[in-house]
Amino acid sequence: MSVGQRYAIGLVAVAALAALATQWVSPDARRSLVVALGLSLGVQGPLGWWLLRSTGSRRFLAVWAIGLGTRLTLVAVVALVVAPALGWALGPLLLPLAALLLALLLVEGIVMATVRAETPAK
């Protein structure tokens, strides 16, 4: 199985679990969860793919730093601009956003670790 396929499976699994979680939350929380899912997949999906593609290259650390900064900027913009502009409470939006970003970051790490484990030592 390719790195891309593993990463895609992980993204779909996190999205499916988040979609399943919408069944047990209030309508307001559901709206926040769906927005957080869209934002996290839209940002972390391409960033994770970029990082996985740069593994083993000289640009890896720069890509990692850009990804970290982008995720932190996303959370800050949502907290300071988006939620207040929409009149939404911060907690119900930021908690699922942070949790989903973390879950997607874990997918990235797991995929990277499996690839590394399968790569023969030099």
C-alpha positions as CSV (number, residue, x, y, z in Angstrom):
1,M,0.0,0.0,0.0
2,S,1.4,3.4,-0.9
3,V,2.0,6.3,1.4
4,G,-0.8,8.3,-0.3
5,Q,-3.3,5.4,0.2
6,R,-2.4,5.0,3.9
7,Y,-2.8,8.7,4.4
8,A,-6.1,8.9,2.6
9,I,-7.4,6.0,4.6
10,G,-6.4,7.8,7.8
11,L,-8.1,11.0,6.7
12,V,-11.3,9.1,5.8
13,A,-11.3,7.3,9.1
14,V,-11.0,10.5,11.1
15,A,-13.7,12.1,9.0
16,A,-16.0,9.1,9.4
17,L,-15.5,9.1,13.2
18,A,-16.2,12.8,13.4
19,A,-19.3,12.4,11.2
20,L,-20.5,9.6,13.4
21,A,-20.0,11.8,16.5
22,T,-22.4,14.3,15.1
23,Q,-25.2,11.9,16.0
24,W,-24.7,12.4,19.7
25,V,-24.2,16.1,20.0
26,S,-26.7,19.0,20.1
27,P,-27.5,20.9,16.8
28,D,-25.3,23.8,17.8
29,A,-22.4,21.5,18.6
30,R,-23.1,19.6,15.4
31,R,-22.7,22.8,13.4
32,S,-19.4,23.6,15.1
33,L,-18.1,20.0,14.6
34,V,-18.9,20.0,10.9
35,V,-17.2,23.4,10.5
36,A,-14.2,22.2,12.5
37,L,-14.0,19.0,10.4
38,G,-14.1,21.0,7.1
39,L,-11.4,23.4,8.3
40,S,-9.2,20.7,9.7
41,L,-9.4,18.5,6.6
42,G,-8.9,21.5,4.4
43,V,-5.8,22.6,6.1
44,Q,-4.2,19.4,7.6
45,G,-5.0,17.2,4.6
46,P,-2.7,19.0,2.1
47,L,-0.1,19.9,4.9
48,G,0.2,16.3,5.9
49,W,0.6,15.1,2.3
50,W,3.3,17.8,1.7
51,L,5.1,16.7,4.8
52,L,4.9,13.0,3.9
53,R,6.3,13.8,0.4
54,S,9.2,15.7,1.9
55,T,10.2,13.0,4.3
56,G,13.9,12.3,3.9
57,S,14.6,15.5,2.0
58,R,16.5,18.6,3.0
59,R,13.3,20.6,3.1
60,F,11.6,18.4,5.7
61,L,12.2,20.6,8.7
62,A,11.0,23.7,6.8
63,V,7.8,21.9,5.7
64,W,7.2,20.7,9.3
65,A,7.6,24.3,10.6
66,I,5.3,25.8,8.0
67,G,2.7,23.2,8.8
68,L,3.0,23.9,12.5
69,G,2.6,27.6,11.9
70,T,-0.3,27.1,9.6
71,R,-2.2,25.0,12.1
72,L,-1.6,27.5,14.9
73,T,-2.6,30.4,12.7
74,L,-5.8,28.5,11.8
75,V,-6.7,28.1,15.4
76,A,-5.9,31.8,16.2
77,V,-7.9,33.1,13.2
78,V,-10.9,30.9,14.1
79,A,-10.7,32.1,17.8
80,L,-10.1,35.7,17.1
81,V,-12.0,36.4,13.9
82,V,-14.3,33.7,12.7
83,A,-16.1,32.7,15.9
84,P,-16.7,36.3,17.1
85,A,-17.8,37.4,13.6
86,L,-20.4,34.6,13.5
87,G,-21.4,35.1,17.1
88,W,-20.4,31.5,18.0
89,A,-19.1,30.4,21.4
90,L,-15.4,29.6,21.3
91,G,-15.5,26.3,23.2
92,P,-17.8,24.3,21.0
93,L,-15.8,25.4,17.9
94,L,-12.2,25.3,19.2
95,L,-12.4,22.0,21.1
96,P,-13.4,19.9,18.1
97,L,-11.0,21.9,15.8
98,A,-8.0,21.2,18.1
99,A,-9.1,17.6,18.6
100,L,-9.4,17.0,14.9
101,L,-6.1,18.7,14.1
102,L,-4.5,16.5,16.6
103,A,-6.2,13.3,15.3
104,L,-5.1,14.2,11.7
105,L,-1.6,14.9,13.0
106,L,-1.5,11.5,14.6
107,V,-2.5,9.9,11.3
108,E,0.4,11.8,9.7
109,G,2.8,10.4,12.3
110,I,1.5,6.9,12.1
111,V,1.8,6.8,8.3
112,M,5.3,8.3,8.6
113,A,6.3,5.7,11.2
114,T,5.0,2.8,9.1
115,V,6.9,4.0,6.1
116,R,10.1,4.4,8.1
117,A,9.7,0.9,9.6
118,E,9.4,-0.6,6.1
119,T,12.4,1.3,4.7
120,P,15.5,-0.9,4.8
121,A,18.4,0.5,6.9
122,K,21.3,2.0,5.0
